[in-house]
Amino acid sequence: MEQSFERQRLGEGIFFSSIADSKFKHSRMTVCFVLPLQEEWAADLAVVPAILTSGCRELPSLALLNRKLDELYGAALSGDVGRIGANQLLMFTIHALDERYSLHQEPLGEACAQLLCQLLLDPKGDGQSLDEKDTALEKQSLLDSIDSLVNDKRRYALMRCKQIMCQGEPAAQSKYGTREQAQQITPQSAGRAYQRMLAQARVEILYTGNGDAQGVKRVFQQAFSQVERRPLVWEIPAPKTDAGERREVTERMELAQSKLVLGFRTGGKRTGEALAQAKMMCALLGASPMSRLFVNVREKLSLCYYCVARLENANGLLLIDCGIEEQKKDQAVGEILRQVKELQEGNFTSQELEQTRLSMTSGLRAVGDSLSALETWYLTHLLEGQVVSPQEEQLAYEAVDAQQVAQAAQRLQLDTIYCLAGREAPHGDA
Protein backbone atom coordinates (compact mmCIF):
# COMPACT_ATOMS: atom_id res chain seq x y z
CA MET A 1 0.00 0.00 0.00
CA GLU A 2 1.22 3.51 -0.79
CA GLN A 3 1.38 5.60 2.32
CA SER A 4 -0.91 8.60 2.74
CA PHE A 5 0.41 11.78 4.33
CA GLU A 6 -1.59 14.59 5.93
CA ARG A 7 -0.36 17.63 7.85
CA GLN A 8 -2.33 20.13 9.92
CA ARG A 9 -1.52 23.15 12.05
CA LEU A 10 -2.51 22.68 15.71
CA GLY A 11 -1.33 26.01 17.06
CA GLU A 12 1.34 28.64 16.74
CA GLY A 13 4.40 26.82 15.41
CA ILE A 14 2.83 23.39 16.13
CA PHE A 15 2.06 20.90 13.36
CA PHE A 16 0.57 17.39 13.35
CA SER A 17 1.40 14.95 10.56
CA SER A 18 -0.12 11.50 10.09
CA ILE A 19 1.47 8.85 7.88
CA ALA A 20 -1.02 6.03 7.36
CA ASP A 21 -0.12 2.51 6.24
CA SER A 22 -2.42 -0.41 7.08
CA LYS A 23 0.25 -3.13 6.93
CA PHE A 24 1.72 -2.27 10.33
CA LYS A 25 0.52 -3.86 13.57
CA HIS A 26 2.12 -1.12 15.66
CA SER A 27 2.02 2.65 15.66
CA ARG A 28 4.66 5.23 16.44
CA MET A 29 4.29 8.80 17.57
CA THR A 30 7.07 11.34 17.94
CA VAL A 31 7.02 14.89 19.22
CA CYS A 32 9.99 16.70 17.70
CA PHE A 33 11.03 20.12 19.00
CA VAL A 34 13.09 21.99 16.41
CA LEU A 35 15.47 24.79 17.40
CA PRO A 36 18.44 26.45 15.70
CA LEU A 37 21.67 24.65 16.56
CA GLN A 38 23.47 27.22 18.70
CA GLU A 39 26.67 26.50 20.57
CA GLU A 40 25.57 28.23 23.79
CA TRP A 41 22.39 26.12 24.07
CA ALA A 42 23.32 22.81 22.46
CA ALA A 43 24.59 20.86 25.50
CA ASP A 44 21.81 21.90 27.88
CA LEU A 45 19.16 21.08 25.28
CA ALA A 46 20.83 17.75 24.48
CA VAL A 47 20.13 16.34 27.97
CA VAL A 48 16.46 17.38 28.04
CA PRO A 49 14.98 14.39 26.10
CA ALA A 50 16.62 11.80 28.36
CA ILE A 51 15.66 13.68 31.54
CA LEU A 52 12.00 14.08 30.55
CA THR A 53 11.63 10.43 29.51
CA SER A 54 12.86 9.31 32.97
CA GLY A 55 9.54 10.18 34.60
CA CYS A 56 7.12 12.98 35.44
CA ARG A 57 5.33 14.36 38.48
CA GLU A 58 2.67 11.61 38.42
CA LEU A 59 5.19 8.86 37.56
CA PRO A 60 8.33 10.01 39.37
CA SER A 61 10.30 6.76 39.19
CA LEU A 62 11.36 4.46 36.37
CA ALA A 63 9.53 1.61 38.10
CA LEU A 64 6.22 3.48 37.94
CA LEU A 65 6.87 4.66 34.40
CA ASN A 66 7.70 1.13 33.21
CA ARG A 67 4.59 -0.21 34.92
CA LYS A 68 2.55 2.31 32.95
CA LEU A 69 4.24 1.28 29.71
CA ASP A 70 3.50 -2.37 30.52
CA GLU A 71 -0.19 -1.46 30.92
CA LEU A 72 -0.01 -0.02 27.41
CA TYR A 73 0.79 -3.49 26.04
CA GLY A 74 4.52 -3.07 26.45
CA ALA A 75 4.86 0.30 24.75
CA ALA A 76 8.44 1.52 24.25
CA LEU A 77 9.48 5.05 25.16
CA SER A 78 12.60 6.91 24.07
CA GLY A 79 14.10 10.38 24.03
CA ASP A 80 16.83 11.42 21.63
CA VAL A 81 18.70 14.39 20.23
CA GLY A 82 19.43 14.79 16.53
CA ARG A 83 20.22 17.35 13.89
CA ILE A 84 19.28 18.13 10.32
CA GLY A 85 21.37 20.87 8.75
CA ALA A 86 21.37 23.88 11.06
CA ASN A 87 18.54 22.49 13.23
CA GLN A 88 18.88 20.72 16.57
CA LEU A 89 16.09 18.17 17.13
CA LEU A 90 14.78 17.06 20.52
CA MET A 91 12.67 13.95 19.96
CA PHE A 92 10.25 12.09 22.23
CA THR A 93 8.85 8.82 20.90
CA ILE A 94 6.40 6.09 21.91
CA HIS A 95 6.16 2.88 19.88
CA ALA A 96 3.04 0.85 20.74
CA LEU A 97 0.69 -1.90 19.60
CA ASP A 98 -1.98 -0.79 17.15
CA GLU A 99 -5.25 -0.59 19.03
CA ARG A 100 -6.88 -2.94 16.50
CA TYR A 101 -4.89 -5.76 18.11
CA SER A 102 -5.53 -4.93 21.76
CA LEU A 103 -7.77 -7.26 23.76
CA HIS A 104 -10.70 -4.87 23.93
CA GLN A 105 -9.64 -2.41 21.24
CA GLU A 106 -8.73 0.18 23.86
CA PRO A 107 -7.76 3.62 22.47
CA LEU A 108 -4.05 2.95 22.88
CA GLY A 109 -3.04 5.81 20.60
CA GLU A 110 -4.80 8.37 22.78
CA ALA A 111 -3.42 6.77 25.96
CA CYS A 112 0.14 6.90 24.60
CA ALA A 113 -0.33 10.51 23.51
CA GLN A 114 -1.58 11.40 27.01
CA LEU A 115 1.47 9.78 28.59
CA LEU A 116 3.78 11.63 26.24
CA CYS A 117 2.07 14.93 27.10
CA GLN A 118 2.47 14.21 30.84
CA LEU A 119 6.19 13.64 30.40
CA LEU A 120 6.63 16.74 28.25
CA LEU A 121 4.44 19.20 30.11
CA ASP A 122 4.57 18.09 33.76
CA PRO A 123 8.14 17.01 34.50
CA LYS A 124 9.72 16.36 37.85
CA GLY A 125 11.33 19.43 39.40
CA ASP A 126 10.14 22.77 40.72
CA GLY A 127 9.18 24.30 37.38
CA GLN A 128 12.39 26.32 37.12
CA SER A 129 14.88 23.46 37.31
CA LEU A 130 14.75 19.80 36.29
CA ASP A 131 15.19 16.85 38.64
CA GLU A 132 18.65 16.97 40.24
CA LYS A 133 19.38 13.25 40.18
CA ASP A 134 18.17 12.76 36.59
CA THR A 135 20.15 15.80 35.45
CA ALA A 136 23.35 14.48 37.03
CA LEU A 137 22.89 11.07 35.39
CA GLU A 138 22.16 12.49 31.95
CA LYS A 139 24.95 15.03 32.20
CA GLN A 140 27.41 12.16 32.72
CA SER A 141 25.80 10.21 29.89
CA LEU A 142 26.22 13.21 27.58
CA LEU A 143 29.88 13.57 28.57
CA ASP A 144 30.36 9.85 27.84
CA SER A 145 28.73 10.30 24.41
CA ILE A 146 31.00 13.23 23.60
CA ASP A 147 34.08 11.30 24.75
CA SER A 148 33.04 8.21 22.78
CA LEU A 149 33.14 10.13 19.49
CA VAL A 150 36.92 9.81 19.44
CA ASN A 151 36.69 6.02 19.83
CA ASP A 152 34.85 5.66 16.51
CA LYS A 153 37.75 6.76 14.33
CA ARG A 154 35.78 6.80 11.09
CA ARG A 155 33.03 8.95 12.56
CA TYR A 156 35.60 11.15 14.27
CA ALA A 157 37.47 11.75 11.00
CA LEU A 158 34.25 12.79 9.26
CA MET A 159 33.46 15.15 12.11
CA ARG A 160 36.93 16.71 12.09
CA CYS A 161 36.86 17.23 8.33
CA LYS A 162 33.54 19.09 8.62
CA GLN A 163 34.83 21.16 11.53
CA ILE A 164 37.86 22.23 9.52
CA MET A 165 36.10 22.98 6.25
CA CYS A 166 32.99 24.57 7.82
CA GLN A 167 34.47 26.64 10.62
CA GLY A 168 31.93 29.29 11.60
CA GLU A 169 29.07 27.44 9.87
CA PRO A 170 26.35 25.34 11.57
CA ALA A 171 27.72 22.21 9.88
CA ALA A 172 30.79 22.42 12.13
CA GLN A 173 28.77 22.27 15.34
CA SER A 174 27.89 19.12 17.27
CA LYS A 175 24.34 18.27 18.27
CA TYR A 176 25.79 17.51 21.73
CA GLY A 177 27.55 20.85 22.20
CA THR A 178 31.10 20.93 23.52
CA ARG A 179 32.55 19.00 26.45
CA GLU A 180 33.20 22.26 28.29
CA GLN A 181 29.54 23.24 28.00
CA ALA A 182 28.37 19.78 29.05
CA GLN A 183 30.47 19.99 32.20
CA GLN A 184 28.61 23.15 33.22
CA ILE A 185 25.10 21.65 33.01
CA THR A 186 23.03 22.10 36.18
CA PRO A 187 19.37 21.37 36.99
CA GLN A 188 18.78 25.12 36.60
CA SER A 189 20.48 25.43 33.19
CA ALA A 190 18.66 22.30 31.97
CA GLY A 191 15.42 23.82 33.27
CA ARG A 192 16.06 27.01 31.27
CA ALA A 193 16.73 24.91 28.17
CA TYR A 194 13.49 22.99 28.77
CA GLN A 195 11.48 26.22 29.09
CA ARG A 196 13.06 27.52 25.91
CA MET A 197 12.17 24.29 24.12
CA LEU A 198 8.50 24.49 25.16
CA ALA A 199 8.04 28.17 24.43
CA GLN A 200 10.21 28.81 21.40
CA ALA A 201 10.69 25.61 19.36
CA ARG A 202 8.87 24.68 16.24
CA VAL A 203 6.95 21.51 17.12
CA GLU A 204 6.48 18.70 14.61
CA ILE A 205 4.25 15.85 15.86
CA LEU A 206 4.27 12.74 13.68
CA TYR A 207 1.92 9.76 14.01
CA THR A 208 2.79 6.74 11.86
CA GLY A 209 0.71 3.59 11.52
CA ASN A 210 -2.97 2.89 11.03
CA GLY A 211 -4.58 3.78 14.36
CA ASP A 212 -6.91 6.62 15.27
CA ALA A 213 -4.87 9.62 14.15
CA GLN A 214 -7.73 12.02 14.86
CA GLY A 215 -7.96 10.91 18.48
CA VAL A 216 -4.21 11.30 18.91
CA LYS A 217 -4.33 14.74 17.31
CA ARG A 218 -7.06 15.88 19.71
CA VAL A 219 -4.97 14.87 22.74
CA PHE A 220 -1.96 16.88 21.56
CA GLN A 221 -4.06 19.84 20.49
CA GLN A 222 -5.74 20.05 23.90
CA ALA A 223 -2.48 19.62 25.82
CA PHE A 224 -0.46 22.19 23.85
CA SER A 225 -3.30 24.74 23.93
CA GLN A 226 -2.39 25.21 27.60
CA VAL A 227 1.23 26.07 26.84
CA GLU A 228 2.28 29.70 26.58
CA ARG A 229 4.38 29.91 23.44
CA ARG A 230 6.58 32.51 21.76
CA PRO A 231 7.94 30.55 18.78
CA LEU A 232 11.24 31.70 17.37
CA VAL A 233 11.36 32.82 13.77
CA TRP A 234 14.76 32.07 12.30
CA GLU A 235 16.21 31.74 8.86
CA ILE A 236 18.35 28.72 8.19
CA PRO A 237 21.64 30.14 6.90
CA ALA A 238 22.40 29.10 3.34
CA PRO A 239 25.43 26.81 3.15
CA LYS A 240 28.59 28.16 1.59
CA THR A 241 28.51 27.49 -2.14
CA ASP A 242 32.15 27.77 -3.17
CA ALA A 243 35.28 26.11 -1.84
CA GLY A 244 37.99 28.41 -0.61
CA GLU A 245 41.69 27.73 -0.85
CA ARG A 246 42.18 23.99 -0.67
CA ARG A 247 43.30 22.78 2.75
CA GLU A 248 45.16 19.58 3.58
CA VAL A 249 45.32 18.57 7.23
CA THR A 250 46.86 15.49 8.86
CA GLU A 251 46.25 14.70 12.53
CA ARG A 252 47.77 11.80 14.42
CA MET A 253 46.36 9.39 16.96
CA GLU A 254 46.90 5.84 18.19
CA LEU A 255 45.34 3.77 15.42
CA ALA A 256 46.25 1.01 12.99
CA GLN A 257 44.20 2.05 9.95
CA SER A 258 44.37 5.65 8.71
CA LYS A 259 41.17 7.49 7.83
CA LEU A 260 41.03 9.77 4.80
CA VAL A 261 38.20 12.23 4.14
CA LEU A 262 37.80 14.48 1.11
CA GLY A 263 35.31 17.29 1.65
CA PHE A 264 33.63 18.86 -1.39
CA ARG A 265 31.29 21.83 -1.72
CA THR A 266 28.28 21.02 -3.92
CA GLY A 267 27.33 24.56 -4.87
CA GLY A 268 24.59 24.82 -2.24
CA LYS A 269 21.46 23.06 -1.09
CA ARG A 270 19.37 21.36 -3.81
CA THR A 271 15.62 20.80 -4.13
CA GLY A 272 13.32 18.96 -6.49
CA GLU A 273 14.84 17.58 -9.69
CA ALA A 274 18.27 19.04 -8.90
CA LEU A 275 18.36 17.11 -5.60
CA ALA A 276 17.42 13.84 -7.32
CA GLN A 277 20.23 14.43 -9.81
CA ALA A 278 22.74 15.12 -7.02
CA LYS A 279 21.70 11.95 -5.18
CA MET A 280 22.09 9.88 -8.33
CA MET A 281 25.52 11.38 -8.94
CA CYS A 282 26.59 10.62 -5.36
CA ALA A 283 25.35 7.03 -5.62
CA LEU A 284 27.14 6.46 -8.92
CA LEU A 285 30.32 7.96 -7.49
CA GLY A 286 30.46 6.13 -4.18
CA ALA A 287 27.18 5.32 -2.44
CA SER A 288 26.12 2.06 -4.08
CA PRO A 289 27.59 -1.46 -4.38
CA MET A 290 28.58 -0.84 -8.01
CA SER A 291 29.90 2.69 -7.54
CA ARG A 292 33.01 4.03 -9.25
CA LEU A 293 34.90 4.40 -5.98
CA PHE A 294 34.13 0.86 -4.81
CA VAL A 295 34.91 -0.79 -8.13
CA ASN A 296 38.05 1.18 -8.95
CA VAL A 297 39.63 2.55 -5.77
CA ARG A 298 38.89 -0.45 -3.57
CA GLU A 299 38.51 -3.51 -5.81
CA LYS A 300 40.75 -2.90 -8.83
CA LEU A 301 43.57 -0.89 -7.25
CA SER A 302 43.29 -2.04 -3.60
CA LEU A 303 44.04 1.48 -2.37
CA CYS A 304 41.65 1.34 0.57
CA TYR A 305 39.60 -0.92 2.80
CA TYR A 306 36.36 0.96 2.08
CA CYS A 307 35.52 4.09 0.10
CA VAL A 308 32.13 5.75 0.40
CA ALA A 309 30.59 9.03 -0.76
CA ARG A 310 27.80 10.68 1.21
CA LEU A 311 25.73 13.72 0.30
CA GLU A 312 24.77 16.17 3.06
CA ASN A 313 22.34 18.28 1.09
CA ALA A 314 21.27 20.50 4.00
CA ASN A 315 24.93 21.52 4.49
CA GLY A 316 25.82 21.70 0.78
CA LEU A 317 28.53 19.06 1.23
CA LEU A 318 29.67 15.81 -0.31
CA LEU A 319 32.12 13.81 1.79
CA ILE A 320 34.20 10.87 0.59
CA ASP A 321 35.74 8.79 3.35
CA CYS A 322 37.96 5.74 3.19
CA GLY A 323 40.16 3.57 5.34
CA ILE A 324 43.74 3.42 4.03
CA GLU A 325 47.34 2.61 4.77
CA GLU A 326 48.97 6.01 5.15
CA GLN A 327 51.64 5.35 2.54
CA LYS A 328 48.84 4.95 -0.04
CA LYS A 329 47.25 8.29 0.77
CA ASP A 330 48.51 10.24 -2.27
CA GLN A 331 47.57 7.39 -4.62
CA ALA A 332 44.10 7.16 -3.07
CA VAL A 333 43.50 10.91 -3.32
CA GLY A 334 44.67 10.92 -6.92
CA GLU A 335 42.40 8.05 -7.94
CA ILE A 336 39.37 9.47 -6.10
CA LEU A 337 39.81 12.80 -7.87
CA ARG A 338 40.23 10.97 -11.18
CA GLN A 339 36.90 9.22 -10.65
CA VAL A 340 35.22 12.54 -9.82
CA LYS A 341 36.62 13.98 -13.06
CA GLU A 342 35.37 10.95 -15.00
CA LEU A 343 31.84 11.68 -13.79
CA GLN A 344 32.21 15.37 -14.57
CA GLU A 345 33.16 14.50 -18.14
CA GLY A 346 30.33 11.98 -18.49
CA ASN A 347 32.68 9.03 -18.82
CA PHE A 348 30.35 6.34 -17.47
CA THR A 349 28.16 3.80 -19.22
CA SER A 350 24.40 3.63 -19.48
CA GLN A 351 24.63 0.27 -17.70
CA GLU A 352 26.34 1.90 -14.72
CA LEU A 353 23.64 4.56 -14.61
CA GLU A 354 20.83 2.00 -14.75
CA GLN A 355 22.43 -0.17 -12.08
CA THR A 356 22.67 2.90 -9.85
CA ARG A 357 19.05 3.78 -10.54
CA LEU A 358 17.94 0.26 -9.60
CA SER A 359 19.94 0.45 -6.37
CA MET A 360 18.39 3.82 -5.50
CA THR A 361 14.81 2.74 -6.21
CA SER A 362 15.34 -0.49 -4.27
CA GLY A 363 16.44 1.57 -1.27
CA LEU A 364 13.32 3.72 -1.58
CA ARG A 365 11.07 0.67 -1.44
CA ALA A 366 12.72 -0.28 1.85
CA VAL A 367 11.62 3.03 3.41
CA GLY A 368 8.11 1.64 3.84
CA ASP A 369 9.33 -1.47 5.68
CA SER A 370 9.47 0.15 9.13
CA LEU A 371 7.66 2.82 11.09
CA SER A 372 10.89 4.53 12.10
CA ALA A 373 12.15 4.71 8.50
CA LEU A 374 8.87 6.23 7.33
CA GLU A 375 8.88 8.75 10.16
CA THR A 376 12.50 9.72 9.47
CA TRP A 377 11.74 10.12 5.76
CA TYR A 378 8.88 12.56 6.29
CA LEU A 379 10.49 14.46 9.16
CA THR A 380 13.64 15.04 7.11
CA HIS A 381 11.64 16.31 4.17
CA LEU A 382 9.47 18.52 6.40
CA LEU A 383 12.56 20.20 7.80
CA GLU A 384 14.15 20.58 4.39
CA GLY A 385 11.00 22.32 3.18
CA GLN A 386 9.76 19.96 0.46
CA VAL A 387 7.62 16.94 1.31
CA VAL A 388 7.60 14.15 -1.27
CA SER A 389 6.66 10.51 -0.85
CA PRO A 390 9.17 7.72 -1.57
CA GLN A 391 7.08 6.90 -4.64
CA GLU A 392 7.39 10.47 -5.92
CA GLU A 393 11.13 10.44 -5.35
CA GLN A 394 11.39 7.19 -7.29
CA LEU A 395 9.75 8.90 -10.28
CA ALA A 396 12.31 11.71 -9.95
CA TYR A 397 15.19 9.18 -10.08
CA GLU A 398 13.71 7.53 -13.14
CA ALA A 399 13.79 10.88 -14.96
CA VAL A 400 17.51 11.56 -14.33
CA ASP A 401 19.72 11.19 -17.40
CA ALA A 402 23.48 10.91 -17.91
CA GLN A 403 23.94 14.59 -18.79
CA GLN A 404 22.25 15.69 -15.57
CA VAL A 405 24.48 13.39 -13.51
CA ALA A 406 27.56 14.89 -15.17
CA GLN A 407 26.27 18.41 -14.52
CA ALA A 408 25.72 17.57 -10.84
CA ALA A 409 29.31 16.27 -10.63
CA GLN A 410 30.61 19.44 -12.29
CA ARG A 411 29.36 21.46 -9.30
CA LEU A 412 31.71 19.61 -6.94
CA GLN A 413 34.64 21.67 -5.62
CA LEU A 414 37.28 20.07 -3.42
CA ASP A 415 37.65 22.09 -0.22
CA THR A 416 39.52 19.96 2.33
CA ILE A 417 41.63 16.80 2.43
CA TYR A 418 41.76 15.43 5.98
CA CYS A 419 43.77 12.45 7.14
CA LEU A 420 43.67 10.85 10.59
CA ALA A 421 46.84 8.79 10.77
CA GLY A 422 48.90 6.80 13.25
CA ARG A 423 51.51 8.30 15.55
CA GLU A 424 54.47 7.40 13.34
CA ALA A 425 54.60 8.86 9.85
CA PRO A 426 55.63 6.35 7.14
CA HIS A 427 59.32 6.37 6.15
CA GLY A 428 60.04 8.82 8.98
CA ASP A 429 58.15 11.68 7.33
CA ALA A 430 56.74 14.39 9.62
N, C-alpha and C positions, 0 to 999 in steps of 0.2 A: 504494500500500500504506500502511495506517496503521502508524505506527511503534509498536514495542513498547519498553517502558521497564522496566528492572529495577535495583534498588539493593540492595547488600549491604554489611555492615560487615566491613572487613578487619582492623581493630585499633582501638586506643583513639583515637577521634577521626578515623578514616580510613574513607572510604566509597568504594565502586566502583559506578559507574552505567554501564549499557550501554544505548544507544539503537540499536536494530536497524532497518535499512531496506534491503531487497535491491536497490533501484534504483541505489545508488551503486557506482561502480567504484574508489573510494578509501575510506580510513578515516581517522579523526582521533582522536587521544587527547590529552587535556589533564590535567595535574596542577595543580590549583588550591589554593593555600594561602590560607586565609582567616584574617585577623587583624582585631581592632578597629582602626579608623582613628584613630591617636593621633598628635598633632602631633610629639611627641618622637622617634617611630620612623619616620614616614612617608617621609622622604627617603632614609634609609639602606636601608629595605626596597625602595624604588622602583627602586634600581639593581641589586638582586640578580638578577632574571630575566635581564637583558641580560648580566651578568657570567657567570652559570652557563652560558648558552647560547653562550658564546664558546669553550668547550673544557672539558676535564677532565684529570685526571692522565694517563690513558692516551692522550688525544687533545689535547695541550696547545696546538696551533695551529689556526687556522681552516682551513689547508690540509688538515691531517689530518682534521679534523672534516668538512669538505666532501667529502673522498674517501670517508669512511664513509657519508655521506648519499647519495652517488652509487651506492655499492654496494647501497644499499637502494632501488634503482630511482628515484633522484632525490627522495627524501623531503625535505620542507621542515620546518625547525625554526624556532621563534620563542619569544621570551620577552616577556611584557608585564605591565604593571601596570594594574589597573582598580579600580573601586569599585562597590558596590551598597549604597545606604543608608549605614549606619555601618561597613561592612566594607571593608577594603582587600584586594584580590585580587592575588596573585602567581601568574601563569599561565605554564605551560611546555607547549608544544604541538608535536606531530609530525603532519604530514599526509602520508600515504603511499598507494601503490598497494594495492588490496585483493589479498590473497595469491592469490585465485582467478585473477588475471590475470598472475601472475608466470610466468616461463618454466618453472619446475619446481615451482610451487606451494609455494615456500619459506614458512616461518612468519614472514612479514614483520611481523605484529603483535607477536609476541613479541620479534623482533629490535629493533623500534623501541622497545618498552617497556624493553628492557635498556639501550639507548642512553640513553633518558631517565633511567633510574635511575642510570647512571654519571655523567651530568652533574649530577644533583641531589645525589647522596650521596658523590661522590668528586671534588670540585672541585679546581682548581689552588689552590695556597697551602699554608700550613703547618698548616692545621686551625684556627687561631685568627684568621687574617686571610685575605682573598681576594687574588687575584693583583693586584699593584701596578699593572701596566700596564693591565690590563682595568678596574680600578677607576677609574684616572685618566681613561680614555676615556669610561666610562659616566657618571662624575660630570659631565664637560663636556657630554655628551649630555643629561643631566637638566637642567642649567642652561640649555641651549639650548631645551629643551622648555618650561621655566617661562617663559623670556623670550619665547618665541613666542606664548604665550597672549594677550599684549597686541596682537599683530599681527592676530589674528582678532577683529575688533571685536564681531561678533555674539556669539561665544562668551565674550568678555571681559565684555560687558555682562550676560549671563546669570549668569556667575560672580560679578560684583560685586553684583548684586541679591541673590543667595543669601547672600553674605557679610554683607550689611547686614541682611537680614531674619532670618537664622539665627545671629547672633553668639552664640557659646557652645555651639552645637549641632553635631553631626557634619556636617550638611549644608553648613556653612560652610567645612569643611576641604578641602584639595586632596589628591588621591591622590598627588601628587608631593612634598608637604611644602612648606616655604617655601624661598625662595632662600637665606636665611641658613643654614638647616640644610643645604641641598645643598652650600654652599661648605665646610662643615666635614666632609664625608665623607672618610674615610680607609680604607685596606684593613682596619684593625683595627675601625673602627665598622661597616663593611659586613660583616665577619666575624661580629660580635656579632649583627647583624640576621639574617644567614643562620642562625646557631645558634638564634636565637629562632624563626625560621620553621620549622625542622625539628622542634624540640622542642615548641613551644606552639601551632602553628596547627591549626585544623581542616583536614583534607585531603579534598578532593573530586576523585576521579579519574573522568573521563568518557571512555568509548570509544564512538564513533559510527561506524556503517557496518554491514557485514555479514560481518566477518571472525570469527576465533576469539576471542570475548570471554573465554572461560574460560581460554585460554592466556595472554592478556594479564593477566587478573586474577591468575593464579598468579605471574607475574613480579613484579608490584607487591607482592603479599602477602609473597612471600619477601624482597624487598629491604627493605621497610619493617619487617619483623619484627626486623631488626638495628638499628633506630634506637631509641635511648632517648628516650622521649617523656613530656612532662608537659603535656598539652593544657590550654590556658586554658579556663576556664568564664566566659563573660561574657554579660551581658544586653544586648541591643540597646536603647538608650534609646528610649522612645516619642517620636515627634515631637510637637512642640507642637501643640495642637489649635486654639487660638484666636489670632486676630490681636490684637496689642496696638494701641497708638495708631498710626494710619496715618502712615507716613513718606514723604516725597517728597525725593529726592536727585538733584541734577544734578551730573555731573562733566564736565570738558572735556578734550579731546584734539584732536590734529590729525587731522581726518577730514571727509569731505564729506557723508556720510549719517549722521544721528543715529540712535541705537539706543534704543528705548524698551522697558522691561520692566515688566510688572505682576505682582507676586508675591502669590498668594493662598494662604491656609491652607485645607485641605480638610476639617478636622475630625479628622484622624488617618489612620493607615494603614488600608486596606480589604482585606478578604479575600472570597473566594467570590463570591456574587451581588452584594454591595455593590461589589466591585471591578469587576465587569463593567459595572455601572450607571455607575460613575464614568468608566470608559474610554469608554463610549458617549457620555456627556455631554461629555467632553473632545473627542471626535471631532466631534460635532455643533457644538460651539462653535468649534473652530479647528484640528482635526487631520485634516481630510479635504478633498478637492478641492471639495466642495459645502458647506463649513462656513459658519456665520453670519459669522464674521470675514472669511473670504475674499470671500464674496459681497457683504457690505455695506461693511465698512471699506475693503477694497482696491478691489473692482470698481466698486461703485455710487458711492461717495463719494470715491474716489482719495485717501484720507488717508494711505496708506502704500505702500511698495513690496512688502512681504510682511507677513503677520500670522498667527502660528502659536501654538496652545496646546499645551502638553506637560504631561502628568501625571507627577509623580515620587512614586509611591505610597509608596515606602519612606521618603521624607522628609515625607510629608503635605503636598505642595506642588502647586500648579498654576501654571505660569508662562506668560504670554502675552508674546511678543516680536515687535517689528515694526521695520522700517526706515522712518524718517520724515524729513521736513523739519522742523526744530525749530519753526518758526512754526505748524505744524499739530499740535503736541503736545497742547494742551488739547482740540482737536476730536477727536483720535484717542482720547485717554483717555475722553472723554465718550461716544463712540460704542461703544467696547469695553465700558464699564460698562453701557451701554444694552442691548447684546446679551446680556450676562450676566444682566441683569434679565429680559429676554425669556424666556430659558431657565428662570429661576427661577419665572416665572409660567406656564410651559407654553405660551407663545405660539410654537409651531412646528407645522408640519403633519405629518401622518402620512407624506406623501411624503418630507419631509426626513429623518424618522426611518428610513424604509426604505432610503433612499439611503445614509445613514450606516451602517446595518447591513450592507448589501452591500459597502461599502468596507472595513469591519472584517473581515468574513468572507473577503473576497478577500485581504487582507493575511495572514490566518492560513494560508490555503492556500499562500502563498509561503514560509512558515517551513520547510516540508519540501523546498524546492528546493535547499538547500545544507547541507553538514555543519556549517559554522560557525554558521548560523542555528539549526539544531536544537540544537546544543550550548549556544548562548547562551540559548535558550528554557528548556531544562531546568535549566541552572545558575542562572539568575535565579530560577526558581520554587523550586529547592531552598533557596536562601539566603533567600527570602521566606517559607519555611515551608509552602508548599502546592503540591504538584506536580500539575499538570493537563496533559493533552495539548492540542495545538492544536484537536483535534476536540472535546474536552470544553469548551474555552473558546468555541468556535463555538456550541455548544448554549446556553451561558450568555448569549451575545449575543442569540440568537434569542428568549430568554425576557424580555428587557428591554422594558418598555413606557414610554409617554410620561410617566406619572406618576412612575415611578422615575427617569427622566432629570431631571425637574424637581426632585425631592427631592435628587438628587445635586448639582444646581446650587445649591440653597438652602443647602448646607453651605459654599459658598465665601465666604471673608471676605478682603477686600482688606487686605493688610498693608503693602506697599511699592510705590511708584512710582519707578522708577529711569530716569534718562535719561543717556545718554552722548552729549554734543553737541560741536560744533566749538568752537574757541577763542573766536570772536566770537559773543556772544549776539545774536539778531535784534533789530533796531530799537534797538540800544544797551543793551538790558536787561542787568542783571548776572546 
